Each structure stands twice: as C-alpha cells, then as structure tokens.
Amino acid sequence: MLLHVRDVSHVDSVFANYTQKVKLPAYWLLNLGASYKTGPWLFRIGVKNVNNARYFRAGGQDLFGADIALPQLPRSWQATLKYSF
C-alpha cells in the first residue's frame, strides 16, 4: 500500500477584493491519497480537506456590487477501482 500526501497548503488572511471591505480568514488545507495494486487490480482513494477546514475563496462582485466570498467544500473523498486487461 502506498500512502502519500497529495497537497498541504496554508493561505494567509486576505481581502476578498480591492475595496478591502471583506477579509477572508487564513486556513490550512490537507489532501491525502492512498493506493494499492495487486495483479491487474488497482484500488485508489483520495481525501480532500482532511482537516475539514472551513474556508472561503473570493468570487468577485454580484450584479449589485456586493462582494462575494464563496464557501469551499468540506471534507470529501473519492475512490477508484480499476482492472487492467
């Protein structure tokens, strides 16, 4: 079995746009993955946002000029089962 850290990132607190009215909080993000191969079979699993960080990304402005901060996904996972002929 192979376990690997796919991504570790830290983002400092930043303003959502140039008007500096909305400040987004800092966060840490951790993504992990694991795979196992036996014969023609491959099983792979990936977990995004392992630490279940609550974070936002700037989304510009809406039609009325209001600043938009888009919430990002909580912890999620994906699994793959593959058979090679």
trRosetta pair geometry for C-beta under 8 A, 3 or more apart (Angstrom, degrees):
i j d omega theta_ij theta_ji phi_ij phi_ji
1 34 6.2 4 179 -175 103 107
1 35 7.4 169 -156 85 61 37
1 36 4.7 -26 -105 -90 77 98
2 34 6.6 163 87 -155 52 58
2 35 5.1 -10 59 59 102 84
2 36 7.3 177 19 -77 71 47
3 32 7.2 -8 -172 -176 89 108
3 33 7.6 167 -154 93 49 47
3 34 4.7 -15 -103 -103 70 95
4 32 7.4 161 89 -159 42 65
4 33 5.5 -16 65 67 86 90
4 34 7.3 158 19 -87 64 46
5 8 6.0 -8 169 -33 128 104
5 30 7.4 -62 -148 -161 101 88
5 31 7.5 107 -174 81 61 59
5 32 6.0 -45 -113 -107 51 71
5 33 8.0 136 -126 25 8 75
6 31 4.3 -62 71 111 110 103
6 32 6.2 169 6 -118 93 13
6 33 4.8 74 -50 -9 116 111
6 46 6.6 33 -33 -143 155 108
7 29 7.1 -14 119 114 104 100
7 30 7.4 171 92 -150 64 31
7 31 4.2 26 48 41 95 116
8 28 7.6 -12 -169 -173 81 93
8 29 7.3 166 -152 87 37 59
8 30 5.5 6 -109 -109 77 73
8 31 7.7 -146 -64 30 45 68
9 28 7.3 166 89 -155 46 51
9 29 4.9 -5 59 55 90 102
10 26 7.3 13 180 -179 85 103
10 27 7.5 -166 -146 98 54 40
10 28 5.2 -20 -101 -103 79 73
10 29 7.7 -176 -79 19 34 71
11 14 7.3 -66 164 -5 98 114
11 26 6.2 -172 96 -147 60 62
11 27 5.7 6 52 53 96 76
11 29 7.4 28 -3 -5 103 110
11 55 7.4 93 53 -154 129 139
12 26 5.1 -33 -149 -106 32 109
13 23 6.0 32 170 167 105 104
13 24 6.4 -176 -152 89 62 56
13 25 5.6 -37 -107 -147 97 31
13 26 4.3 -65 -44 -42 74 84
14 23 7.2 -171 103 -154 23 70
14 24 5.6 -6 63 53 70 101
14 58 7.7 -76 103 -36 112 122
15 18 7.7 104 113 -90 129 13
15 19 7.9 -160 167 71 128 51
15 20 4.4 -50 -134 -115 154 66
15 21 7.8 95 -159 32 108 37
15 22 6.8 115 -161 79 68 53
15 23 5.4 -47 -97 -101 60 67
15 24 7.3 134 -137 10 10 80
16 21 7.6 -49 46 65 109 71
16 22 4.1 1 9 84 130 108
16 23 7.2 -133 -17 -89 80 18
16 24 5.7 108 -71 -34 80 103
16 58 4.2 153 -157 -113 68 101
16 59 7.8 -27 -168 26 112 57
16 67 5.0 101 97 180 140 127
16 68 7.5 179 176 71 136 38
16 69 5.3 -91 -107 -78 136 96
17 20 7.7 -121 82 -46 54 38
17 21 7.8 -6 56 31 92 86
17 22 7.4 44 19 47 83 99
17 58 6.1 147 -56 -161 74 133
17 60 6.9 86 -85 -129 132 35
17 61 7.0 -7 -42 -49 170 93
17 67 5.8 -152 15 -123 120 109
19 67 6.9 -134 55 -68 125 122
20 23 7.4 22 -165 -70 68 86
21 67 5.8 -178 71 -14 112 144
22 67 4.5 -166 4 107 134 150
22 69 5.9 -142 151 -43 143 122
24 55 7.8 62 174 -167 112 73
24 56 5.0 -136 -137 77 114 105
24 57 7.5 51 -136 -107 162 20
24 58 6.6 -114 -31 -58 141 81
24 69 5.9 168 -90 -135 104 128
25 55 7.3 -124 76 -120 91 68
25 56 7.4 84 34 25 80 102
27 53 4.7 113 -171 173 118 135
27 54 7.4 -143 -109 75 134 44
27 55 4.0 -86 8 -91 170 121
28 51 6.4 6 97 62 100 158
28 53 6.1 -168 70 -85 57 144
29 49 6.2 -52 -148 -104 88 68
29 51 7.4 -152 -131 43 31 110
29 53 5.6 -104 -90 34 66 146
29 55 6.9 -61 -71 5 108 157
30 49 7.4 89 59 -141 58 23
30 50 4.5 -60 97 44 102 110
30 51 5.0 81 29 -12 114 105
30 53 8.0 120 14 -18 76 117
31 46 7.1 10 178 -179 98 98
31 47 6.9 -179 -154 92 57 56
31 48 5.0 -8 -117 -119 103 59
31 49 7.0 5 -82 -30 77 36
31 50 6.6 166 -102 -17 25 97
32 46 7.2 177 95 -152 48 56
32 47 5.0 4 58 54 90 100
32 50 5.4 51 1 -63 108 140
33 44 7.0 -2 -174 -173 104 92
33 45 6.9 173 -151 92 60 50
33 46 4.3 -15 -104 -105 93 81
33 47 7.4 -173 -78 21 47 64
34 44 7.3 174 91 -150 48 52
34 45 5.4 -1 57 57 90 91
34 46 7.9 -180 23 -79 56 45
35 42 6.6 -9 -171 -172 107 92
35 43 6.8 164 -154 88 57 52
35 44 4.3 -10 -106 -104 93 82
35 45 7.7 177 -80 22 51 57
36 42 7.4 161 84 -154 47 48
36 43 4.9 -5 57 58 95 99
36 44 7.9 -172 24 -73 58 47
37 41 6.9 167 -151 92 52 57
37 42 4.9 -11 -103 -104 86 78
37 43 7.8 -171 -76 24 42 63
38 41 5.4 -7 66 63 77 103
40 83 5.5 44 130 -163 105 70
40 84 4.7 -140 -161 59 86 75
40 85 7.2 58 -157 -79 141 21
41 81 7.5 -24 -161 -167 93 81
41 82 7.3 142 -158 81 46 54
41 83 5.8 -19 -98 -101 65 72
42 80 7.4 -9 112 113 95 100
42 81 7.5 158 85 -157 57 37
42 82 4.3 -12 60 61 103 103
42 83 7.8 -168 22 -73 74 29
42 84 7.2 52 -8 -20 109 104
43 79 7.5 -15 -170 -170 83 96
43 80 7.3 162 -155 87 39 60
43 81 5.6 -4 -107 -107 74 72
43 82 7.8 -171 -73 24 33 71
44 79 7.0 159 88 -157 54 50
44 80 4.4 -2 58 55 101 104
44 82 7.5 16 5 2 106 110
45 77 6.4 0 -175 -176 95 112
45 78 7.2 167 -152 86 52 47
45 79 4.7 -13 -103 -104 83 80
45 80 7.6 -167 -73 22 41 66
46 77 6.6 167 87 -153 50 64
46 78 5.0 -5 56 56 97 92
46 79 7.9 -173 22 -77 63 40
47 50 5.1 74 119 -87 116 87
47 75 6.8 -6 -176 -166 97 94
47 76 7.5 169 -153 88 55 38
47 77 4.7 -22 -102 -100 70 93
48 73 7.0 40 106 92 124 123
48 75 7.1 164 86 -150 58 45
48 76 5.1 -6 56 61 103 85
48 77 7.2 -175 17 -84 71 40
48 78 7.8 37 -11 -2 104 99
49 52 6.0 81 144 -94 97 30
49 53 5.9 -123 -153 33 96 81
49 72 7.6 169 -80 122 142 110
49 73 6.4 -167 0 100 149 82
49 74 6.2 -161 112 173 146 32
49 75 4.8 -138 97 -91 95 49
49 76 6.6 53 39 16 109 73
50 75 6.5 67 -118 -122 19 107
51 75 7.9 -178 60 -79 22 106
52 74 5.6 15 -146 -168 82 91
52 75 4.5 -45 -87 -34 83 110
54 71 7.6 -36 -166 -147 79 103
54 74 7.6 -12 -92 -99 67 86
55 71 7.8 130 87 -151 37 59
55 72 5.3 -12 82 34 85 121
56 69 4.3 26 166 167 138 105
56 70 6.3 148 -160 72 79 38
56 71 5.6 -47 -100 -95 82 47
56 72 6.6 -173 -103 -9 27 87
57 69 7.3 158 73 -162 28 64
57 70 5.3 -25 62 62 82 96
57 72 6.0 75 -11 -57 102 109
58 67 7.8 -56 -145 -174 88 99
58 68 7.5 100 -173 86 52 68
58 69 6.3 -41 -105 -109 45 67
58 70 7.7 32 124 16 7 86
59 68 3.7 -66 77 108 109 111
59 69 6.4 174 11 -102 97 14
59 70 4.3 93 -52 -27 129 106
60 67 8.0 -152 129 -144 23 55
60 68 5.9 5 67 42 54 112
61 65 5.4 -13 -180 -146 134 33
61 66 6.3 146 -155 68 80 34
61 67 6.0 -48 -99 -96 76 40
61 68 6.3 165 -112 -3 21 94
62 65 7.3 -49 67 21 66 17
62 66 5.1 -3 35 55 108 90
62 68 5.7 109 -42 -56 86 116
73 76 5.4 -22 151 -16 131 129
